[in-house]
């Protein structure tokens, strides 16, 4: 299913904002899971238990399922992306598969390992793609901004004052 509506390539800072929102969501869930699994000592900096390695693996799996699951779902993005009006699409604008979303998730490791340059590429590539997007063949798109632009009509004068009415519409920024 191809996207409908007006979209443009999502830039670096809006994607950073979406990631911050996602990080907060994940941090809350991780905090709850850690507390439930390891108890109060884990939250206060106590000695790690033998189950902390297993918990780390469980949390990695959770993060993978969060990103890959939501980006390949009908939402086409995580909670952070949804809040920022972003979607993840393939190069034709279609919804991505879970397999492609999984590849995108693990390709972010490469983007991070090279001093985060893979993420910074969003700022200078033509289609605002990070290295992980290029590897996975994906785009992150933002719904075009809708700006209210009022039209003012003069209807007459009362005393020395001009009387106007305001009729407005929505103009859509259709850059892509």
N, C-alpha and C positions, 0 to 999 in steps of 0.2 A: 504494500500500500504506500503510494507516494504521498509526501506531505502536501497539505493544502494550506493556503494562506501565504502571507508574505514573510519570508525569512531572510536573514543575512548571516554571514559567518560570525560566530561568537568570538569576541576578542579576549585578550589575556586577562584583564582585570575582572570582567564579569565571571569568567571561569574560576578565578581565584576566590571570588565571593561565594560561588556555588560550592567550591571545595571546603571553604571554612564552615559553611552550614552543614555539609556532610560530616566534617570532622567533629563538630559539636554533637551531632546525632550519634556517630559512632562512639565518641568518648563517653556519652551517657550510657549507652548500651554496654560498652566494655566495663565501665565502672560498676554497673549493676551485676553483670555476669561475674566479674572478678570478686566482688563482695560476696555473692552467693556461693561461688566455687571455693574461694580461699579464706573467706571469713574476714573479720575485722582487722587482723594483723596485716593483711595485704594492703589495706587502705591506709594504714598508719606507718608503713615502711618496715614492717617486721620481716623476719627472715623468710625467704621464699620456700615454699613447700615443694615436695617432689612432683607435685602435679602442675607446677607453673609452666613447664615446657609443653605439656599436653594442652594446657589452657592457651598458650601462645599459638599453637597450631589451630586450635578451635577458633580463636579470634581471627586468624588469617583467613580461614575458611569462611567465617561470617562476613568479613570485609569483601572477599571475592564474590560471595553470593549477593551481597548488598549491591555492589557496583554492577556486576555482570547481569544479575537478575533484573534489577530495575531498568538498566539501560537497554535491555532486550525486551522488556515488557511493553505493553500498550502505552505506558507513560513515556517511554523512550528516554528516560533520565532518572537520576536519583532525586531524593527529596530536595537537595540543594539546587540541582539543575531545574527542577520543577518550579521552585520558588523564584528563580531568576529568569524564567521563561525560556529555558534552553532545552534542546532535544539532541540526541545522538542519532545520526543517520549514516547509511553507507554513502558511497560516492554518487549514487543516483537519487539520494533523498529518501530511500526506503528504510524501514525499520531493520535494525541489525539482529542477527541471530544470537543465541546464547553463546555459541562457539566463538563468534567474532567478538562479542563483548568480553569473553574470557581472554582471548588473545590481546585485546586492548588493555585489560586490567594488568596482565602480566608484562606487557610491553612498557607499562609505566615504570617498571623496575629499571629498564634500560634508560628511560628518560631521566630517572633520578640518579643513577650511577654516574652518569657523565656530567656531574656537577650541576644538575637540574637544567642543563642546556636544552634537553629534549622538551621540557615544559616551556622554556623561554622562546622556543621556535614559534610558538603561537603568535608572538608579537611581530614577527617579520615575514612569515610565509604568506603567500597570496591568499590561500583559503583558510588562514588562521589555524593550521594544523600543527599539533605537537608531533614529536617523533613517534610517539605511541599511536597517534591517529594515522600517520603515514604508514606505519607498519601494519596496522589493522585495516586500513582502507576505510576510515571513518571521518565524518565531519561533525562538528558541534555547531548547531545552528541556533540563532536567537530570533524569536518572533519580532518582526519589525515594529519599532516604536509607533504607537498611535498618539498623535499630538492633537489636542483640541485647539482649533483655530477659529475663534469667533469672527463673525461678520457683523459689523455694526451698521445699522440703517438709521438715518435721521428721519424722525417722524414729525418734527415741528419744533416750535418754540413756545415756551410759557414764560411770560415776562422777559427777562434777559437771558434765560437759560435754554440751552439746546436740549431737546428730548430725543433720546435714541432708544432703539430696541436692539437686543443682541440675539442673533440667530447663529448657531454654531454648527460645526460638523467635525468629522474626524478625518484628518489627513494621515495617510499611511506612508511611512518612510520605507521605500521599496528597494533599498540598496541590497545587492547580494553579489 
